[in-house]
Amino acid sequence: MYNPASFVEARLEVLAVAIERHPLAALVTLGPAARISASHLPLLFYPAEGPMGTLRGHMARANPQWIDHVPGSEALAIFAGPQHYISPNWYPSKKEHGKVVPTWNYVVVHARGQVTFPQDPQWLLANVTALTDAQEKHSEDAWKVSDAPADFIGGLLRAIVGIELRITSLEGKWKASQNRPEEDRRGVMAALVGGTLAK
């Protein structure tokens, strides 16, 4: 991705938090005849597994993406964080010289690497349990996979395949008005915090 130096975020701990808070990824893979496929699904990040970490999740067995995937080709997982339109009206510098235009601020993480599609039932059970626990951890009455009948869960596990992406490249882009003067950055923050995000 195009990523000017002022927007680059490379700290693993910051990227990990962004993925944890916004786990729904667009998983992009290469299929036959150079056809690109994409699925939107939650992925968990395991930063200590592998040199740059590992992503894990699952998709429907009926999804042709995992069958059509060209083994050994690179996959890309895109995590989109907060984003918002930025109006020139929020920049104090507009009143000074008028040389301002709209833009879009956003946070995004790109993870690239080799992807495999595990089918072992124990792997799949561990994966859906971890994903559920991660999303239910803030609930007072957290739902657990074990709350459902075992045969019901077993049937659902047969309808999915796993996703494991061993990360070889992890890149973050925090486009948050860093290229603007301090007073313009403060104007953007005031507009966003002042209620624009809630509208």
N, C-alpha and C positions, 0 to 999 in steps of 0.2 A: 504494500500500500504506500501511497505517497505520504511521507511523514517528515515534515520539516523539523529540524533539530529542536526548535522551541516547543514542539508538541510531543516529543518522544518521552515515553515512560517505560523504563527498563527494569525498575526494581521489582524483583520477584514477589516480595511480600505485598506490594501494592497491586500487582496484577492478580495475585491470588485472591485478594479481597474483592476485586472487581468481578472476577469469575464467580466467587461464592455468592455475591449479592445479586448477580444477573446470570444465572446458570443456563438460561435458554440460549442455545447456540444454533447457528446455521452451520451444519456439517456439509461441506462441499467435497465431492469426490469425482474422480475421472472414470467414465465408463467406456464402453466400446465405441470405436470411431470417434474418439476424442469428445464424446458427449459428456457434458457436466451435469451432475445431479446434486440436489441439495435437499436436506431435511432439517426441520426445526425441532430440536429436542434438548432436554436438559442434560448437561454433562457435569460430573463431579471432577474436581481437580485434586490430584494427589502429587503435591510438589516434591515430595521426597523420593518418589519412584522414578528412577531414570535421571539422566543428567539435567534435564529441563522439566521433569515432571511427566505425568501421565493423565489423560482424560478418560473417564469411563462413563458409559451410559448404555442405552438399549434402544432398539427400534422394532417396529412390527416386522415379523417374519415375512408378511405379505408385501413389504416395501421392497421393490426391485433394486433399490440402490445398493444394498449389500451384496446382492448376487452379481450385479453388473460391474461392480468395482474392479478396476484393473489392479491385480495384486502387485505390490511393490511401488505403485504410484503414490505421489504425495497427496495427502488430504489436508483440508483447511477447516478449522473450526473458528467461527466468528462470534464473539460475545459482544453484544451492544449494551452499553450502560446508559446513563442519563443523557438526554439530548434535548435541545430546544432551539428554536428560531431566535436570533438576536437582532433586535430592531436598532437602526441608527439613531432613533429617538432616545435611546438609553445612554448614548455617548455624550458627555458634556462637551467634547470637542466638536460636535455638530454645530453648536452655537458659535464656536470660535471661528471655524473656517469652512464648515459644510462638506469637507472632503471625507465623507464616510459612506459606507454602503452596508446593506444587510449581510449577515452571515449565519452560519449554523454552528453551534457548539455541541460537542459530543465526546463521549468516552467509548473507546472500542479496543478490544483485545483480539489479536489474530494468533492462533496456535496452529503450527504446521507440523506434520510428521507422518509416519507410517501408521495406517489403521488396519486393525483386524476385527473380526466379528465372532467372538467366542460364543459357543453354543452349549457349553457344559451347564447342566441344571444348577449345580452348586454355585458356580460363578454367577449365573443369572440371579439366583436368590440373594446372594450377598450384595449384588449390585442394586437390585430394587429395594432391598432393606436399607442400604446406605443412603440411597437417594431419598427414600421416604423419611428416614430419621433426620436427615439434613433439613428437610422442609418442615417437619413437624416439631423441631426442637424448641420452638418458641410457644407452642401450644400448651396450655395447662393440662389438657386431657389429650395428649399426643396419641394419634392413631399409629398402630404398629402393624407390619405385615402379618405378624402372628395373630392379630385380632380376627383375621378372615380364616375360613376353613382351609385346611391344608390342601385338600383335593381341588378346591376352587383356585387357589394360588398356583398349584401345579399345572392346571389347565392353562392359566394365563402365561406361565413361564414357557410353555410349549409354543406359544404364539409370538414369541419375541426372539431376537438375537442380540447379543451383546455388542458393544462398541468399545474398543480400546485403542486410543491414539497415543503413541509414544512420541512426545513432543521433541522436535529437533530445532524449532525456531519459535520463540514467543516474543510478540511485539505489541506494545501498547501505544495508543495515541490518545492523548488528553488535549483536545482542542478546546481550550477554556479561556479564550481572549488573552493568552499570554503575550501575544504580539501587539497588544494595544497599550497605550499609556496607562499609568496607574489610575488616573481619574476615570478613564473609560471602563476599566475593569471594575472599579467601585460602582459605577453606574449600572453595569450589567448585573452585578451581585444584588444591588438594591432592587432592581426591577424584578429579578427572579425570586428573591426572598420576599418581596413585598406583595406577592399574590399572583403574579403572572402564571406561575406553574400550576396553581390551583384552578385556573379558569379553563 
